[in-house]
């Protein structure tokens, strides 16, 4: 049993002011970046790229606040893949 108050969670934070913009793109643009063992996860037959912006607030790593890294903005550019594992589709 731990006595330092840490719950075993690596990262905790609050996400505030979230904005998400989705764009349809040609699958040929994304195919070179699809990890081995996965396939593009299409929505209505189209590949999407998302631009996601938000603020991390009260961020902690393993329960510890890292000075200068507790409140900050983040922007992600992402696309979506799927894989089949033991008969289950996972996204």
N, C-alpha and C positions, 0 to 999 in steps of 0.2 A: 504494500500500500504506500502510495506517495504521500509525503507530508509537506511538500513545497507548494501545494495549492494548484499545481499544473494538472489539467484534465487529460492530457495526452493529445489534444488537438494541436496541430502544427500552426495554423494561421486562423486568427479571428479578426474580424473587422466589420464595420457597417459600411454599406454602399449607399451613397446619397447622390442625388441629382443625376440619375441614370438617363442616358439618351442612347437610343439604338436606331441606326439607319441601315436598312437592308437594300442591297443592290443585286439585281440579276446579272450574272456574267456568263460568258461562254465557257462551257466545261473544259475546253482545250486550254484555257488560261490556268486552271487549277490542277489539272491532271498531273503535271510534273511535281506537285507538292503533296500529293496524297500519300500518306504513310503506307508502307507495305502491310498487307493483310486487311486493308480497309478499302472502301469505295466511297465516292461522293454520295452524300445523302441529299437527294434532290427533293424539292418541294414542287408539286404539280409538274414534274418533269424538268424543272429549272434549277440550276446551281445558284446559290445565294452566297454573297459575301456580306458580312455585317461589320459596321464600324460602331464600336461601343465605347462610350465615354462615361466616366463616373468619378466620384471622389471616394477614396478610402478614408475612413475616420475611425479613430481608436484602434488602430492596427497593432496587433501583437503577434510575435512569433514565439511559439511554445510558451505562451502566457507572459512574455516579456516585451515591454515597450522599447523599441530601438530608437534612441534619440535621433531626431531629424526624419524619421520614417513612420510616424504615427498618423499623420494627416497628409495626404497627397492626392493629386489627380492622376488618372490612368486612362489611356486610350488603347483599345485593342482592335486589331483588324483580324477577323476570323472567318473561316469557312467550315462547312459541316461534313463530317464523314460518318460512315456506319461500318459495322463489322458483324459477322455472325459468329457467336461463341456458344458452343454446346447447344446449337439449335435455336438460340435466342438472338434476335437482332438488337444490337446495342448501338446507341448514338453517342 
